[in-house]
Amino acid sequence: MGIIESPIFWVVLAAVSEILALIPNEKVKSNSMFQLASAALSALLKDRKK
């Protein structure tokens, strides 16, 4: 069984996302897992275009 198929993985991922959402926005630019992932993806795409 892969790690993504494990229920505990999703519980931990949700908990980390909630903790990131509690951090005030001035300390981090992205305060959710989705914003963090989209920021990382856009940064990668910018580097590839150059």
N, C-alpha and C positions, 0 to 999 in steps of 0.2 A: 504494500500500500504506500503510495506516494505521500509526501508531506502536504501537498495541496488537498488531498482527499481526506486528510485527518480533520475531525471537527475541532480539536484543540487549536490547530493552526488558525482557523477562522475566528475563534474566540480571542486568541492572543492578538490577532490583527485588528479586530474591532476594539479591543482594549487600548492598544497603542494609538489607534485613530482617535479615540475619545480623549486620551491624555494629551495628544497633540492639539486637539481642539480647545483644551482648557488653557493652553499657553497663550498669554496675551500676544496679539498680532504684531506689536512692535518688536518683539524678540525674534520672531521667525516670520518670513514672508508668506509661508504657506502653512496654515494650521489644520490641514486635514490630509489624509493619505491621498485623496484624489488630486488635491492641489499640488501636493509634493510630487506625485507621479507626473502630472501634466507639466510642471515646471522643469523637471528633469528631462522629459521628452522634448520639450521645446528647446532646451539648452543643447541637447544632442543634435537636434535638427539644425540649429544655428551653426554649430561647429562643422557639420557636414557640408553646408552650403558655401562656406568660406573657402 
